[in-house]
Amino acid sequence: MIKQYVNALLFAFMISSSFTSCSGRKTNETSTNQYQQELKTNKMKTILIIGINPYTIDFTNPDLPKGLTSEIVERGTKATLEKLTSMGYEAELFLIDTGASDLSKLAKHLKGKSYSGIVIGNGIRSQTSNFILFEQIINEVHANAPESKIIFNTLPTNTDEAVKRWL
């Protein structure tokens, strides 16, 4: 009878140990999932899109498509940011006024955060009137974010493709 009692206790101990072990495994799985989520968050690629403030653009400029407005540019920019975010990127926008020559705010912004990639918008690159500004931006990015990939789109609608090319 004592032997049966000891066997029953051992059996009960083994069962309770296996429940504890299973619950520990569950906790470890939960911890592992949380850890993997943190790794994903830490590895999230950050994108900075540098563009021209649409409310400072001269839409009478013959270099620009006819019918383009600040509202259209703004909607396109918002859609681009949303698309990049849905793809898992942390995307943000930095706008520069047309005719700006002081890029100290951009320099400060670049120093304040590490970016995986920096998109310099076609609105800056394609207009002859922005040539000097484009050079200045390239030099600010080079000086203040040397680890970032420099990315060029050809249209606002293909920024995601340009980002995927480099990141």
C-alpha positions as CSV (number, residue, x, y, z in Angstrom):
1,M,0.0,0.0,0.0
2,I,2.8,2.4,0.8
3,K,4.5,1.5,-2.5
4,Q,1.2,2.4,-4.3
5,Y,1.0,5.7,-2.3
6,V,4.6,6.6,-3.2
7,N,4.0,5.7,-6.9
8,A,0.8,7.9,-6.8
9,L,2.8,10.8,-5.3
10,L,5.6,10.3,-7.9
11,F,3.0,10.2,-10.7
12,A,1.3,13.3,-9.3
13,F,4.7,15.1,-9.0
14,M,5.6,14.2,-12.6
15,I,2.2,15.4,-13.9
16,S,2.5,18.7,-11.9
17,S,6.0,19.1,-13.2
18,S,5.0,18.7,-16.7
19,F,2.2,21.3,-16.3
20,T,4.7,23.7,-14.8
21,S,7.1,22.9,-17.6
22,C,4.4,23.5,-20.2
23,S,3.4,26.7,-18.6
24,G,7.1,27.7,-18.5
25,R,7.4,26.9,-22.2
26,K,4.4,29.0,-22.9
27,T,6.0,31.9,-21.0
28,N,9.3,31.3,-22.9
29,E,7.4,31.3,-26.2
30,T,5.6,34.5,-25.2
31,S,9.0,36.0,-24.2
32,T,10.5,34.8,-27.5
33,N,7.7,36.4,-29.5
34,Q,8.0,39.6,-27.6
35,Y,11.8,39.6,-28.2
36,Q,11.3,38.9,-31.9
37,Q,8.8,41.8,-32.1
38,E,11.3,44.1,-30.4
39,L,14.0,43.0,-32.9
40,K,11.6,43.8,-35.7
41,T,10.9,47.2,-34.2
42,N,14.6,47.8,-33.7
43,K,15.4,46.7,-37.3
44,M,12.6,48.8,-38.8
45,K,14.1,50.8,-41.6
46,T,13.7,54.6,-41.4
47,I,13.2,56.7,-44.4
48,L,13.4,60.5,-44.7
49,I,11.8,62.0,-47.8
50,I,13.2,65.5,-48.6
51,G,10.9,67.5,-50.8
52,I,9.8,71.0,-51.6
53,N,7.1,72.6,-49.6
54,P,4.2,72.5,-52.1
55,Y,2.8,75.8,-50.8
56,T,6.0,77.6,-51.9
57,I,6.1,76.2,-55.5
58,D,5.5,78.4,-58.4
59,F,3.1,76.3,-60.4
60,T,3.4,78.6,-63.4
61,N,6.9,77.3,-63.9
62,P,7.0,75.6,-67.4
63,D,9.1,72.8,-66.0
64,L,6.1,71.6,-64.0
65,P,3.2,69.6,-65.4
66,K,0.1,71.7,-66.3
67,G,-2.7,71.4,-63.7
68,L,-0.4,70.5,-60.8
69,T,-1.4,72.1,-57.5
70,S,-0.1,72.2,-54.0
71,E,-3.1,70.0,-53.0
72,I,-2.3,67.4,-55.6
73,V,1.4,67.3,-54.4
74,E,0.3,67.1,-50.8
75,R,-2.1,64.2,-51.4
76,G,0.6,62.4,-53.4
77,T,3.1,62.9,-50.6
78,K,0.6,61.6,-48.0
79,A,-0.1,58.5,-50.1
80,T,3.6,57.8,-50.5
81,L,4.1,58.0,-46.7
82,E,1.2,55.8,-46.1
83,K,2.4,53.2,-48.6
84,L,5.9,53.1,-47.1
85,T,4.4,52.7,-43.6
86,S,2.2,49.9,-44.8
87,M,5.3,48.2,-46.2
88,G,7.0,48.3,-42.7
89,Y,9.1,51.4,-43.1
90,E,9.1,54.3,-40.7
91,A,8.8,57.1,-43.1
92,E,8.8,60.8,-42.5
93,L,8.9,64.0,-44.5
94,F,11.1,67.1,-44.4
95,L,10.0,70.0,-46.6
96,I,12.1,72.8,-47.8
97,D,10.7,76.1,-49.1
98,T,11.4,77.0,-52.7
99,G,14.4,79.3,-52.9
100,A,15.8,78.3,-49.5
101,S,19.5,78.5,-49.1
102,D,19.9,78.0,-45.3
103,L,19.8,74.3,-44.7
104,S,20.7,74.4,-41.0
105,K,17.3,72.9,-40.0
106,L,17.9,70.0,-42.4
107,A,21.4,69.5,-40.9
108,K,20.0,69.5,-37.4
109,H,17.2,67.1,-38.4
110,L,19.7,64.7,-40.0
111,K,21.9,64.7,-36.9
112,G,18.9,64.0,-34.6
113,K,18.1,60.6,-36.0
114,S,19.6,57.8,-37.9
115,Y,18.0,57.1,-41.3
116,S,18.4,53.9,-43.4
117,G,17.7,55.8,-46.5
118,I,17.0,59.4,-47.6
119,V,14.9,60.1,-50.6
120,I,15.6,63.4,-52.4
121,G,12.4,64.1,-54.3
122,N,12.3,64.6,-58.0
123,G,10.7,68.1,-57.5
124,I,14.1,69.1,-56.2
125,R,16.2,67.3,-58.7
126,S,14.3,67.9,-61.9
127,Q,13.9,71.7,-61.9
128,T,16.8,73.7,-63.2
129,S,16.0,76.4,-60.7
130,N,16.7,74.0,-57.9
131,F,20.1,72.9,-59.1
132,I,22.1,74.7,-56.4
133,L,19.6,73.6,-53.7
134,F,20.0,70.0,-54.9
135,E,23.8,70.2,-54.6
136,Q,23.5,71.7,-51.1
137,I,21.1,69.0,-50.0
138,I,23.4,66.2,-51.2
139,N,26.3,67.8,-49.3
140,E,24.2,68.1,-46.1
141,V,23.1,64.5,-46.3
142,H,26.7,63.4,-47.0
143,A,28.0,65.4,-44.0
144,N,25.3,64.6,-41.5
145,A,24.0,61.2,-42.5
146,P,27.0,59.4,-44.1
147,E,25.6,55.9,-43.3
148,S,22.3,56.6,-45.0
149,K,21.6,55.4,-48.6
150,I,20.7,58.2,-50.9
151,I,17.6,57.3,-52.9
152,F,16.1,59.0,-56.0
153,N,12.6,58.4,-57.3
154,T,11.5,59.4,-60.8
155,L,7.8,60.1,-59.8
156,P,6.1,60.5,-56.5
157,T,4.2,57.3,-57.3
158,N,7.4,55.1,-57.5
159,T,9.1,56.2,-54.3
160,D,8.4,52.7,-52.8
161,E,10.2,51.1,-55.7
162,A,13.2,53.4,-55.3
163,V,13.3,52.6,-51.6
164,K,13.1,48.8,-52.2
165,R,16.1,49.1,-54.7
166,W,18.3,50.3,-51.8
167,L,16.9,48.9,-48.6
